Amino acid sequence: MIYLRKAQDRGHANHGWLDSWHTFSFANYYDPDFMGFSALRVINEDVIDEGQGFGTHPHKDMEILTYVLEGAVEHQDSMGNKEQVPAGEFQIMSAGTGIRHSEYNPSATEALRLYQIWIIPEVTGITPRYEQRRFDAAQGRQLVLSPDARDGSLKVFQDMELWRWALVKDEQSVFQIAANRRVWIQVVKGEVSINGTKAVTSDGLAIWDEQALSVHASEGSEILLFDLPPV
């Protein structure tokens, strides 16, 4: 089964300095049919104006992943980290027993565009931690998150994997799905067909009860593929 979550059907909030699209229920956007998917709780696509951002705020017992698409985000937290995360890098933070952090756009001339993704951990009370990493391959499938941090991936405290997959025009490939797993695909850019279902930039696809995915790119494209546990 493949369900297409079209970009324009997501929740939307424009706060002036922040233009945010919510794949799942978030803040003032509530849809009982879209509370999350497997261990995914939040997929927000945010555009943040120059010199603006989120002031210091708390989190607890959540794996928080940021993928910067354009510009850079400056992060500061109660663990003592103060880092800039430029376009192309991933940052993950385990909120665990509790952290406070801020995120803002340090540029005076360039908007910041990013995905913020919340993953429900399989254990609570984790010691808070912070990591960031750049994955440099221009094309192909790269492992970004895994429970064992293998092959240079970032660690996540959940039985899941995240692959960043860059495809060239007319590329076709197959992703095998283990029994009882669920898959979410977020289209970062381009146009792809997943088992015949077409999806374009910012669309998402919820996938279950499939044994394999045939992925075809109609143009240069990038997707995030989440291999997730059953509900």
RAKA-V581613 format. One record per residue. SS is DSSP state (H for helix, E for strand, C for the rest). PSI is psi in whole degrees, 0 to 359 (NA if undefined). D_FIRST is the distance of its C-alpha to the first C-alpha in whole Angstrom. Layout:
BEGIN
ss=SS psi=PSI d_first=D_FIRST
ss=SS psi=PSI d_first=D_FIRST
END
This chain:
BEGIN
ss=C psi=133 d_first=0
ss=E psi=125 d_first=4
ss=E psi=125 d_first=7
ss=E psi=120 d_first=10
ss=E psi=97 d_first=13
ss=C psi=145 d_first=16
ss=H psi=317 d_first=19
ss=H psi=349 d_first=21
ss=H psi=356 d_first=19
ss=C psi=164 d_first=20
ss=E psi=149 d_first=23
ss=E psi=136 d_first=26
ss=E psi=127 d_first=30
ss=E psi=113 d_first=33
ss=C psi=17 d_first=36
ss=C psi=287 d_first=38
ss=C psi=343 d_first=38
ss=E psi=125 d_first=34
ss=E psi=114 d_first=31
ss=E psi=135 d_first=28
ss=E psi=129 d_first=24
ss=E psi=114 d_first=22
ss=C psi=321 d_first=19
ss=C psi=165 d_first=19
ss=C psi=133 d_first=22
ss=E psi=135 d_first=25
ss=C psi=238 d_first=29
ss=C psi=355 d_first=29
ss=E psi=122 d_first=26
ss=C psi=126 d_first=24
ss=C psi=113 d_first=21
ss=C psi=341 d_first=20
ss=C psi=350 d_first=16
ss=C psi=68 d_first=16
ss=C psi=353 d_first=19
ss=C psi=183 d_first=17
ss=E psi=115 d_first=14
ss=C psi=235 d_first=15
ss=C psi=356 d_first=18
ss=E psi=129 d_first=18
ss=E psi=326 d_first=20
ss=E psi=133 d_first=21
ss=E psi=102 d_first=21
ss=E psi=133 d_first=24
ss=E psi=113 d_first=25
ss=E psi=140 d_first=29
ss=E psi=122 d_first=31
ss=E psi=128 d_first=35
ss=C psi=163 d_first=38
ss=C psi=131 d_first=41
ss=C psi=12 d_first=43
ss=C psi=169 d_first=40
ss=E psi=188 d_first=38
ss=E psi=122 d_first=37
ss=E psi=176 d_first=40
ss=E psi=129 d_first=40
ss=E psi=159 d_first=38
ss=E psi=157 d_first=37
ss=E psi=157 d_first=34
ss=C psi=140 d_first=33
ss=C psi=57 d_first=31
ss=C psi=142 d_first=28
ss=E psi=119 d_first=27
ss=E psi=115 d_first=28
ss=E psi=133 d_first=27
ss=E psi=132 d_first=28
ss=E psi=114 d_first=27
ss=E psi=125 d_first=30
ss=E psi=322 d_first=29
ss=E psi=141 d_first=33
ss=C psi=211 d_first=36
ss=E psi=149 d_first=37
ss=E psi=138 d_first=36
ss=E psi=126 d_first=39
ss=E psi=137 d_first=38
ss=E psi=137 d_first=41
ss=E psi=172 d_first=40
ss=C psi=355 d_first=42
ss=C psi=355 d_first=42
ss=C psi=4 d_first=44
ss=C psi=135 d_first=42
ss=E psi=105 d_first=43
ss=E psi=152 d_first=41
ss=E psi=137 d_first=40
ss=E psi=105 d_first=36
ss=E psi=170 d_first=36
ss=C psi=136 d_first=33
ss=C psi=349 d_first=31
ss=E psi=153 d_first=32
ss=E psi=143 d_first=29
ss=E psi=134 d_first=31
ss=E psi=143 d_first=30
ss=E psi=129 d_first=32
ss=E psi=115 d_first=32
ss=C psi=324 d_first=33
ss=C psi=234 d_first=34
ss=C psi=350 d_first=37
ss=C psi=130 d_first=37
ss=E psi=164 d_first=38
ss=E psi=139 d_first=39
ss=E psi=164 d_first=38
ss=E psi=154 d_first=39
ss=E psi=129 d_first=37
ss=E psi=167 d_first=39
ss=C psi=111 d_first=39
ss=C psi=352 d_first=42
ss=C psi=143 d_first=43
ss=C psi=354 d_first=45
ss=C psi=346 d_first=44
ss=C psi=132 d_first=40
ss=C psi=156 d_first=37
ss=E psi=129 d_first=35
ss=E psi=132 d_first=31
ss=E psi=162 d_first=29
ss=E psi=132 d_first=25
ss=E psi=127 d_first=26
ss=E psi=126 d_first=23
ss=E psi=132 d_first=24
ss=E psi=128 d_first=22
ss=C psi=123 d_first=23
ss=C psi=156 d_first=25
ss=C psi=348 d_first=25
ss=C psi=150 d_first=29
ss=C psi=170 d_first=31
ss=C psi=24 d_first=35
ss=C psi=144 d_first=34
ss=C psi=126 d_first=37
ss=C psi=146 d_first=36
ss=E psi=164 d_first=36
ss=E psi=136 d_first=36
ss=E psi=153 d_first=34
ss=E psi=154 d_first=34
ss=E psi=147 d_first=33
ss=E psi=139 d_first=33
ss=C psi=112 d_first=31
ss=C psi=347 d_first=33
ss=C psi=134 d_first=31
ss=C psi=332 d_first=31
ss=C psi=170 d_first=28
ss=E psi=184 d_first=25
ss=E psi=127 d_first=23
ss=E psi=134 d_first=25
ss=E psi=117 d_first=24
ss=E psi=316 d_first=25
ss=E psi=141 d_first=25
ss=E psi=158 d_first=25
ss=C psi=335 d_first=26
ss=C psi=9 d_first=29
ss=C psi=36 d_first=30
ss=H psi=160 d_first=30
ss=H psi=34 d_first=30
ss=H psi=9 d_first=32
ss=C psi=164 d_first=29
ss=E psi=145 d_first=29
ss=E psi=141 d_first=29
ss=C psi=139 d_first=27
ss=C psi=65 d_first=27
ss=C psi=151 d_first=23
ss=C psi=75 d_first=21
ss=C psi=164 d_first=19
ss=E psi=148 d_first=20
ss=E psi=127 d_first=20
ss=E psi=132 d_first=20
ss=E psi=127 d_first=22
ss=E psi=112 d_first=21
ss=E psi=126 d_first=24
ss=E psi=141 d_first=23
ss=C psi=164 d_first=26
ss=C psi=133 d_first=26
ss=C psi=9 d_first=24
ss=C psi=140 d_first=23
ss=E psi=134 d_first=20
ss=E psi=173 d_first=19
ss=E psi=138 d_first=16
ss=E psi=121 d_first=15
ss=E psi=137 d_first=15
ss=C psi=126 d_first=13
ss=C psi=158 d_first=15
ss=C psi=136 d_first=14
ss=C psi=8 d_first=12
ss=C psi=157 d_first=12
ss=E psi=153 d_first=10
ss=E psi=136 d_first=10
ss=E psi=132 d_first=12
ss=E psi=128 d_first=13
ss=E psi=123 d_first=16
ss=E psi=110 d_first=18
ss=E psi=317 d_first=22
ss=E psi=156 d_first=23
ss=C psi=202 d_first=22
ss=E psi=125 d_first=20
ss=E psi=161 d_first=17
ss=E psi=126 d_first=14
ss=E psi=108 d_first=11
ss=C psi=38 d_first=10
ss=C psi=351 d_first=12
ss=E psi=119 d_first=11
ss=E psi=137 d_first=14
ss=E psi=145 d_first=15
ss=E psi=181 d_first=19
ss=C psi=127 d_first=21
ss=C psi=357 d_first=20
ss=C psi=158 d_first=16
ss=E psi=157 d_first=14
ss=E psi=125 d_first=10
ss=E psi=128 d_first=8
ss=E psi=129 d_first=6
ss=C psi=160 d_first=5
ss=C psi=35 d_first=6
ss=C psi=145 d_first=6
ss=C psi=334 d_first=10
ss=E psi=157 d_first=11
ss=E psi=126 d_first=11
ss=E psi=117 d_first=13
ss=E psi=125 d_first=15
ss=E psi=133 d_first=18
ss=E psi=124 d_first=20
ss=C psi=342 d_first=22
ss=C psi=175 d_first=25
ss=C psi=125 d_first=26
ss=E psi=162 d_first=23
ss=E psi=134 d_first=22
ss=E psi=154 d_first=19
ss=E psi=124 d_first=18
ss=E psi=116 d_first=16
ss=E psi=118 d_first=16
ss=E psi=111 d_first=15
ss=E psi=158 d_first=15
ss=C psi=162 d_first=16
ss=C psi=158 d_first=14
ss=C psi=NA d_first=15
END
